[in-house]
Amino acid sequence: MTAALSRLAEEYLSWLEVERGRSPRTLDSYRRDLVAYQAFVAQKGGGDPIDRASPEVVTAYVASLRRTRSGATVARNLSTLRGFHRFLLEEGAAPCDPTADVAGVAVADLLPKALTEDEADRLLGAVVGTGPAVLRDRALLELLYGTGARVSEVVGLNLGDVAEAAGDGVPLIRVLGKGAKERVVPLGRMALAALVQWLSGEGRPLVEPEKWQRRSDAEAVFLNMRGGRLTRVGAFGVVKKYAGKAGLADKVSPHVLRHSCATHMLARGADIRVVQELLGHASIATTQRYTKVSPEHLRRAYEGAHPRAGTRAGKEDVA
């Protein structure tokens, strides 16, 4: 059970929800960060409350994170701390901001980790066999890599979002991203083929229950083997399963296929604004991080750039 936070920390979370419109998932992330920070402050600060942390304690906490966490995790935690202490200062609940002089995280530490194209092929090629579970897993991995969508976005897909792509229309799907912002994403040939096969009589219909437990499950594109909507945790479990089979277990993260999609498209010459739109980034500065991984960019759009959008030069089509 999550530990109780101080009153001021709870007020900060309420302010984020009401004034900033943060989602429940984002608020849960902030809460976890603040709970861990509160425990550290109580231990190292001689019992000081979280709102009275000294600059020395804040610096020690960030240093402890740097020793065990990734750059992205440290950056997220530091952002949570900065926001909290600035809130206290602006509300007159603290005399100063102890995070003001804490060094930020270097850009190099935040570079997304991506698979190579050969590693991505190995991961997707690890899905072999027939049956509903295999067809679902293949479609799931192909969509994650082929669209660059977040895991939560893919498991949130409804049948209506993919109806045109799976039919005779233009191969586009609708994705609901952060802040309930909808975007249209193209499907490459291989992702489309895998999706159509999963939705055929050999796949999804075979795991549909006689009675749906939740009405929303009936609209879900991806189902678990019990007939309910596949969860984010369940989807990441699928990624980890095949990463293990492909010998890539140590390179897997929830966003590994998203990062790989963007990196490989830029490496093949996709326009950076096309990739920004594809991934649903509000700022192009976020997308530009990928150019540090792949210096070749700004030439072609999706179909000519994504490794699995069509036939790859020098390689045979994969059924």
C-alpha positions in Angstrom: 0.0 0.0 0.0 1.3 3.5 -0.9 2.5 5.5 2.1 0.6 8.6 3.2 2.0 11.9 1.9 2.2 15.1 3.8 -0.7 17.5 3.6 1.2 20.0 1.3 2.2 17.2 -1.0 -1.4 16.2 -1.3 -2.4 19.8 -2.0 0.3 19.9 -4.8 -1.2 16.8 -6.4 -4.7 18.2 -6.2 -3.5 21.4 -7.8 -1.9 19.4 -10.7 -5.2 17.6 -11.2 -7.5 20.6 -11.1 -5.3 23.4 -12.4 -3.1 21.5 -14.8 -5.4 18.7 -15.9 -2.9 16.0 -15.2 -4.2 12.4 -15.9 -4.7 9.8 -13.1 -1.7 7.9 -14.5 0.6 10.9 -14.4 -0.6 11.8 -10.9 0.2 8.2 -9.8 3.7 8.7 -11.1 4.1 12.0 -9.3 2.8 10.4 -6.1 5.3 7.5 -6.3 8.1 10.0 -6.8 7.0 12.1 -3.8 6.6 9.1 -1.5 10.1 7.9 -2.2 11.4 11.5 -1.8 9.5 11.9 1.5 11.0 8.7 2.9 14.5 9.8 2.0 14.0 13.3 3.5 12.7 11.8 6.8 15.7 9.5 7.0 18.5 11.8 6.0 17.0 15.1 7.2 16.6 14.1 10.8 12.9 13.7 10.6 12.3 16.9 8.6 9.0 17.0 6.7 9.1 16.9 3.0 8.3 20.6 2.6 11.4 21.6 4.7 14.0 19.6 2.9 17.4 21.3 2.7 19.4 21.8 -0.5 21.9 19.3 0.8 19.3 16.6 1.3 17.8 17.3 -2.2 21.3 17.0 -3.7 21.9 13.8 -1.8 18.6 12.3 -3.0 19.3 13.1 -6.6 22.8 11.7 -6.3 21.4 8.4 -4.9 19.0 8.2 -7.9 21.9 8.8 -10.3 23.7 5.7 -8.9 20.8 3.3 -9.5 18.4 4.8 -12.1 18.4 5.7 -15.7 18.9 9.3 -16.8 15.3 9.5 -17.9 14.1 8.4 -14.5 16.4 10.8 -12.7 15.1 13.6 -14.9 11.5 12.7 -14.2 12.0 12.6 -10.4 13.9 15.9 -10.5 11.1 17.5 -12.5 8.6 16.3 -9.8 10.8 17.7 -7.0 11.2 21.1 -8.8 7.5 21.4 -9.4 6.6 20.6 -5.8 9.1 23.0 -4.2 8.2 25.8 -6.7 4.6 25.2 -5.8 5.4 25.6 -2.1 7.4 28.8 -2.7 4.6 30.4 -4.8 2.0 29.4 -2.2 4.1 31.0 0.6 4.5 27.6 2.3 8.3 27.6 2.1 10.9 30.3 2.3 13.1 29.0 -0.6 13.4 26.4 -3.3 16.0 23.8 -2.4 16.1 22.5 -5.9 17.2 25.8 -7.5 20.9 24.9 -7.6 20.6 21.2 -8.2 22.3 20.2 -11.5 20.0 18.9 -14.2 20.4 15.7 -16.2 22.7 15.8 -19.2 21.0 15.4 -22.6 23.3 12.4 -23.3 21.7 10.6 -20.3 18.3 11.1 -21.8 18.9 9.6 -25.3 16.3 6.9 -26.0 17.6 3.4 -26.2 16.7 1.8 -29.5 17.2 -1.6 -31.1 19.2 -1.9 -34.3 17.2 -2.8 -37.4 18.6 -6.4 -37.3 17.6 -6.7 -33.6 14.1 -5.4 -34.4 13.9 -8.1 -37.1 15.0 -10.7 -34.6 12.4 -9.7 -32.1 9.5 -9.7 -34.6 10.8 -12.8 -36.2 10.6 -14.6 -32.8 6.8 -14.7 -33.1 6.4 -18.0 -34.8 3.5 -20.5 -35.0 -0.3 -20.3 -35.4 -3.3 -19.9 -33.1 -5.0 -16.8 -31.6 -2.3 -16.0 -29.1 0.5 -16.0 -31.7 -1.6 -14.0 -34.2 -2.3 -11.4 -31.4 1.3 -11.2 -30.3 2.5 -10.8 -33.9 0.0 -8.0 -34.6 0.8 -6.3 -31.3 4.5 -6.2 -31.9 4.1 -5.2 -35.5 1.8 -2.3 -34.5 4.1 -1.1 -31.7 7.1 -1.0 -34.1 5.2 0.0 -37.2 3.4 3.0 -35.7 5.7 4.1 -32.9 2.6 4.3 -30.7 2.9 4.0 -26.9 2.0 0.6 -25.4 -1.0 2.3 -23.6 -2.2 3.7 -26.9 -2.1 0.4 -28.7 -3.9 -1.6 -26.0 -6.4 1.3 -26.0 -7.3 0.8 -29.6 -10.9 0.0 -30.4 -12.2 -1.8 -33.5 -13.6 1.4 -34.9 -10.1 3.0 -34.8 -8.8 0.4 -37.2 -11.8 -0.4 -39.3 -10.7 1.6 -42.3 -7.2 0.1 -42.2 -8.5 -3.4 -41.9 -11.0 -2.9 -44.7 -10.4 -1.7 -48.2 -9.7 1.9 -47.3 -6.4 3.8 -46.8 -4.2 1.9 -44.2 -4.6 4.5 -41.4 -5.6 4.0 -37.8 -6.8 6.5 -35.1 -4.7 6.6 -31.9 -5.8 8.4 -28.7 -2.6 9.9 -27.1 -1.7 11.9 -24.1 -4.2 14.6 -23.1 -6.9 12.8 -25.1 -5.4 14.1 -28.3 -6.3 12.0 -31.3 -4.0 11.5 -34.2 -4.0 9.5 -37.4 -1.1 7.0 -38.0 -0.3 5.1 -41.1 0.2 1.3 -41.1 3.0 -0.3 -43.0 2.4 -3.4 -45.1 3.6 -5.9 -42.5 1.7 -4.3 -39.6 -1.4 -4.2 -41.7 -1.1 -7.9 -42.7 -0.6 -8.9 -39.1 -3.6 -6.9 -37.9 -5.9 -8.3 -40.6 -4.9 -11.8 -39.7 -5.5 -11.3 -36.0 -8.9 -9.8 -36.7 -9.8 -12.7 -39.0 -11.7 -15.8 -38.0 -8.4 -17.5 -37.0 -7.6 -14.9 -34.3 -9.7 -12.5 -32.2 -13.1 -14.1 -32.7 -11.8 -17.4 -31.2 -11.1 -15.7 -27.9 -14.3 -13.6 -27.6 -16.3 -14.7 -24.6 -19.9 -15.7 -24.7 -20.6 -12.8 -22.4 -18.4 -9.7 -22.1 -17.3 -8.8 -18.6 -17.2 -5.2 -19.5 -18.9 -3.5 -22.4 -15.7 -1.7 -23.4 -13.9 -5.0 -23.8 -16.2 -5.9 -26.8 -14.7 -3.0 -28.7 -11.0 -3.7 -27.9 -8.7 -4.6 -30.7 -6.4 -6.6 -28.5 -7.8 -9.2 -26.0 -6.2 -11.4 -23.5 -6.8 -15.1 -23.7 -9.7 -14.7 -21.2 -11.6 -12.4 -23.5 -10.9 -9.1 -21.7 -9.1 -6.1 -23.0 -5.3 -6.6 -23.0 -3.7 -4.3 -20.4 -0.5 -2.3 -20.7 1.2 -4.7 -18.3 0.0 -7.7 -20.3 1.3 -6.1 -23.6 4.7 -5.4 -22.1 4.8 -9.0 -20.9 4.3 -10.0 -24.5 7.2 -7.8 -25.6 9.4 -9.3 -22.8 8.5 -12.8 -23.8 9.7 -12.5 -27.4 12.7 -10.4 -26.4 13.8 -13.3 -24.2 13.4 -15.7 -27.2 15.4 -13.4 -29.4 18.2 -12.9 -26.9 17.3 -9.3 -26.3 15.9 -9.4 -22.8 18.5 -6.9 -21.5 17.5 -4.3 -24.1 13.8 -4.3 -23.5 11.8 -1.3 -22.0 8.2 -0.4 -22.4 9.1 2.2 -25.1 11.8 0.2 -26.9 9.8 -0.4 -30.1 8.6 3.2 -30.1 12.1 4.5 -29.8 13.3 2.1 -32.4 10.6 3.1 -34.9 11.6 6.8 -34.6 15.3 6.1 -34.7 15.1 3.8 -37.8 12.8 6.2 -39.7 15.1 9.1 -39.1 18.1 7.0 -40.1 16.4 6.2 -43.4 15.7 9.9 -44.1 12.2 10.6 -42.8 11.3 14.2 -42.3 11.6 15.0 -38.6 8.2 16.6 -38.6 6.7 13.5 -40.0 8.1 11.5 -37.1 6.9 14.2 -34.7 3.4 13.7 -36.0 3.7 10.0 -36.0 4.7 9.8 -32.4 2.4 12.5 -31.2 5.0 14.8 -29.7 3.7 18.2 -28.8 7.2 19.8 -29.3 9.6 19.0 -32.1 12.4 19.4 -29.5 11.3 16.0 -28.1 11.6 14.4 -31.5 15.0 16.0 -32.1 16.5 13.8 -29.4 16.3 10.9 -31.9 18.5 12.8 -34.4 21.3 12.4 -31.9 21.0 8.7 -32.3 20.6 8.9 -36.1 22.3 11.8 -37.9 20.7 11.0 -41.3 17.3 12.6 -41.5 15.0 15.1 -43.2 14.5 13.4 -46.6 11.6 10.9 -47.0 8.3 10.3 -45.3 6.9 7.2 -43.7 6.5 4.8 -46.6 10.0 5.3 -47.8 11.5 5.3 -44.4 10.0 2.7 -42.1 11.9 -0.6 -42.3 8.7 -2.6 -42.4 6.5 -0.3 -44.5 7.3 -2.3 -47.7 10.0 -4.4 -49.3 13.4 -3.7 -47.9 16.2 -3.4 -50.4 18.3 -6.6 -50.5 15.8 -8.5 -48.3 12.9 -10.8 -49.2 9.4 -10.0 -48.2 8.4 -11.5 -44.9 5.0 -13.2 -44.9 
